[in-house]
Amino acid sequence: YQFGVEVFGSDDPIADAEVISIPVNLYKLLGLKGIKVNINTLGDIESRKKYRGALLEYFKPHLNCLCEDCQKRYQTNPLRILDCKIDRHLEIMKKAPKISEYLNDISKSHFEKVKEYLKSMDIEYVVNENLVRGLDYYTHTVFEVEASVEGFGSQNVLGAGGRYNGLVKELDGPDVPGIGFAMGLGR
């Protein structure tokens, strides 16, 4: 089973922090320990497009070193190469371009404000520049919430989401910003 929360109509970075706070506070109420938030930004469409181009250029001479899935991702969604579970320890992954190098001023400002709001809410986070989420429609903030739960091993991500400005318009609706998350109730 999955449960999700989505907020439409606000592009304010405080909405990002508020949405992140929902699963964090829920897990704390449930008594889970070791709650950690991994966050990143994918920037706006302009920043993401520049970054995508840089990744294509960077990974092109290294395609033969990548797993079969990443070789396919190279054409479809090169950002997904960064969160590959098979290739993540390769030296070429450590040297890959970082999104922070391609953010425009608007995207940098948005992310800085999200981090400031999280700090003011006493929500601990770690910036993980390899966190990209799997869907092309994400913009700006992406996040995963994990907890240290005995027996979960590497399956400790309990909820994840991000901002998806432009998704509704892409589906032939109005141009409405949105952010949300989902969590698997089975875990």
WOGISUL-V184182 format. One record per residue. N is the residue number from 1. RES is the residue in one letter. SS is DSSP state (H for helix, E for strand, C for the rest). NEAR is the number of other ideal C-beta (glycine too) atoms within 12 Angstrom. D_LAST is the distance of its C-alpha to the last C-alpha in Angstrom with 1 decimal. Layout:
n: {N;N}
res: {RES;RES}
ss: {SS;SS}
near: {NEAR;NEAR}
d_last: {D_LAST;D_LAST}
This chain:
n: {1;2;3;4;5;6;7;8;9;10;11;12;13;14;15;16;17;18;19;20;21;22;23;24;25;26;27;28;29;30;31;32;33;34;35;36;37;38;39;40;41;42;43;44;45;46;47;48;49;50;51;52;53;54;55;56;57;58;59;60;61;62;63;64;65;66;67;68;69;70;71;72;73;74;75;76;77;78;79;80;81;82;83;84;85;86;87;88;89;90;91;92;93;94;95;96;97;98;99;100;101;102;103;104;105;106;107;108;109;110;111;112;113;114;115;116;117;118;119;120;121;122;123;124;125;126;127;128;129;130;131;132;133;134;135;136;137;138;139;140;141;142;143;144;145;146;147;148;149;150;151;152;153;154;155;156;157;158;159;160;161;162;163;164;165;166;167;168;169;170;171;172;173;174;175;176;177;178;179;180;181;182;183;184;185;186;187}
res: {Y;Q;F;G;V;E;V;F;G;S;D;D;P;I;A;D;A;E;V;I;S;I;P;V;N;L;Y;K;L;L;G;L;K;G;I;K;V;N;I;N;T;L;G;D;I;E;S;R;K;K;Y;R;G;A;L;L;E;Y;F;K;P;H;L;N;C;L;C;E;D;C;Q;K;R;Y;Q;T;N;P;L;R;I;L;D;C;K;I;D;R;H;L;E;I;M;K;K;A;P;K;I;S;E;Y;L;N;D;I;S;K;S;H;F;E;K;V;K;E;Y;L;K;S;M;D;I;E;Y;V;V;N;E;N;L;V;R;G;L;D;Y;Y;T;H;T;V;F;E;V;E;A;S;V;E;G;F;G;S;Q;N;V;L;G;A;G;G;R;Y;N;G;L;V;K;E;L;D;G;P;D;V;P;G;I;G;F;A;M;G;L;G;R}
ss: {C;E;E;E;E;E;E;E;C;C;C;C;H;H;H;H;H;H;H;H;H;H;H;H;H;H;H;H;H;C;C;C;C;C;C;E;E;E;E;E;E;C;C;C;H;H;H;H;H;H;H;H;H;H;H;H;H;H;H;H;C;C;H;H;H;C;C;H;H;H;H;H;H;H;H;H;C;H;H;H;H;H;H;C;C;C;C;C;C;C;H;H;H;H;C;C;C;C;H;H;H;C;C;C;H;H;H;H;H;H;H;H;H;H;H;H;H;H;H;H;C;C;C;C;E;E;E;C;C;C;C;C;C;C;C;C;C;C;E;E;E;E;E;E;E;E;C;C;C;C;C;C;C;C;C;C;E;E;E;E;E;E;E;C;C;C;H;H;H;H;C;C;C;C;C;C;C;E;E;E;E;E;E;E;C;C;C}
near: {9;16;19;21;24;23;28;22;15;20;26;22;31;23;31;45;36;26;44;43;34;31;37;34;22;23;30;22;12;18;11;25;14;18;32;29;43;34;44;39;41;47;37;31;25;20;30;34;23;23;35;31;18;24;37;24;17;27;33;19;12;24;22;15;23;30;22;14;19;32;22;16;28;30;18;17;28;34;42;32;38;39;30;30;17;17;29;22;13;21;11;24;27;15;14;33;27;27;39;23;18;28;30;23;13;21;33;22;20;34;37;24;24;39;29;18;26;31;18;15;23;15;31;21;33;20;24;26;28;31;34;38;35;23;23;23;28;37;40;45;50;43;46;36;40;33;29;17;21;11;10;17;11;10;17;25;31;35;37;36;40;43;45;34;36;26;26;19;18;19;13;8;12;15;16;21;31;35;39;37;39;26;29;20;14;10;25}
d_last: {9.3;9.9;11.6;14.3;17.3;20.5;23.8;27.0;30.5;30.2;30.7;31.0;29.0;28.2;26.1;23.9;23.6;23.0;20.1;18.5;19.1;17.1;13.5;15.1;16.8;14.0;11.9;15.2;16.0;12.9;14.4;12.2;14.7;15.6;14.5;16.1;17.0;18.3;20.9;23.6;26.1;27.3;30.4;32.1;33.3;36.4;34.6;32.0;34.9;36.7;33.8;33.1;36.7;36.6;33.7;35.5;38.6;36.9;34.9;37.8;39.6;36.5;35.1;36.1;34.0;30.7;28.5;29.0;26.1;27.4;30.9;29.8;28.0;31.3;32.8;30.0;27.9;29.1;26.8;23.9;25.8;25.0;21.2;21.9;20.0;23.1;25.9;24.5;26.7;29.9;32.6;33.1;29.6;30.6;33.8;32.5;33.6;31.4;30.8;32.4;35.7;35.8;34.8;37.6;38.5;36.6;33.3;34.0;34.8;31.7;29.4;31.5;31.3;27.5;27.4;30.1;28.3;25.1;27.4;29.1;25.8;25.1;22.0;21.9;21.4;22.3;24.1;22.9;25.4;23.6;20.7;21.9;19.0;19.9;21.9;25.6;25.8;24.2;26.9;27.2;24.0;20.7;17.8;14.4;12.7;11.1;11.0;12.2;9.9;11.7;10.7;8.4;11.8;12.2;8.6;8.6;9.0;6.9;9.8;13.1;16.4;20.1;23.6;25.1;28.7;30.6;27.9;29.4;32.8;31.7;30.9;34.4;33.6;35.0;34.4;31.7;29.5;25.8;22.6;19.1;15.4;12.3;8.6;6.0;5.4;3.8;0.0}
